[in-house]
Amino acid sequence: MTPTERAAHAEAVVCALARVTMGSLQRQLRRAAEKRTRASNARRMLPAGASRARVTSANARWSTACEAYDRLAKLEADVFEIVRREGR
């Protein structure tokens, strides 16, 4: 195998892995969105007289869920860009 063929093969492998990873990332992103929505609803449903501890805990869970979603969305966008750039 020539160096050019080896490089082309390596690119094809990277693209194949990116496509497989893309499906997994999309599933994880869906789950993260659901978790973020549940945390948001739980936060919204706190009664007006809820203790500061309950409010702080709900805010922390919501914030953590949002950060996880944002990280996955960024990763998905990066993988999508690799697949798009390679055109495969």
C-alpha positions in Angstrom: 0.0 0.0 0.0 1.4 3.3 -1.0 1.5 6.3 1.3 -1.2 8.0 -0.7 -3.4 4.9 -0.5 -2.7 4.6 3.2 -3.7 8.2 3.8 -6.9 7.8 1.8 -7.7 4.6 3.8 -7.1 6.5 7.1 -9.5 9.3 6.0 -12.2 6.7 5.1 -11.8 5.1 8.5 -12.1 8.5 10.3 -15.3 9.3 8.3 -16.8 5.9 9.0 -16.1 6.4 12.7 -17.5 9.9 12.6 -20.8 8.6 11.1 -21.1 5.9 13.8 -20.2 8.5 16.5 -22.8 10.9 15.0 -25.7 8.4 15.6 -24.5 7.8 19.1 -24.2 11.6 19.8 -27.6 12.2 18.4 -29.1 9.7 20.8 -27.1 11.2 23.7 -28.2 14.7 22.7 -31.8 13.6 22.7 -31.5 12.1 26.2 -29.7 15.3 27.4 -32.5 17.5 26.0 -35.1 15.4 27.8 -33.1 15.6 31.0 -32.8 19.3 30.6 -36.5 19.7 30.0 -37.3 17.6 33.1 -35.0 19.7 35.3 -36.5 22.8 33.9 -40.0 21.6 34.6 -39.1 20.5 38.1 -37.6 24.0 38.7 -40.6 25.7 37.4 -43.0 23.6 39.5 -41.4 24.6 42.8 -44.0 26.4 44.9 -43.6 30.1 45.7 -42.6 29.4 49.3 -39.9 26.8 48.5 -36.9 26.8 50.7 -33.7 28.3 49.5 -32.0 24.9 49.5 -34.7 23.4 47.2 -34.4 26.3 44.8 -30.6 26.2 44.8 -30.7 22.4 44.3 -33.2 22.7 41.4 -31.1 25.5 39.8 -28.0 23.4 40.1 -29.6 20.3 38.5 -31.0 22.5 35.7 -27.7 24.2 35.1 -25.8 20.9 35.0 -28.3 19.5 32.5 -27.9 22.6 30.3 -24.1 22.4 30.4 -24.2 18.7 29.5 -26.5 19.4 26.6 -24.3 22.3 25.4 -21.2 20.1 25.5 -22.9 17.3 23.4 -24.3 19.8 20.9 -20.8 21.3 20.4 -19.3 17.9 19.9 -22.0 16.9 17.5 -21.4 20.0 15.5 -17.7 19.3 15.3 -18.3 15.7 14.2 -20.9 16.9 11.6 -18.3 19.4 10.3 -15.7 16.6 9.9 -18.2 14.4 8.0 -19.4 17.4 5.8 -15.8 18.5 5.1 -14.8 15.0 4.0 -17.9 14.7 1.8 -18.7 11.2 2.6 
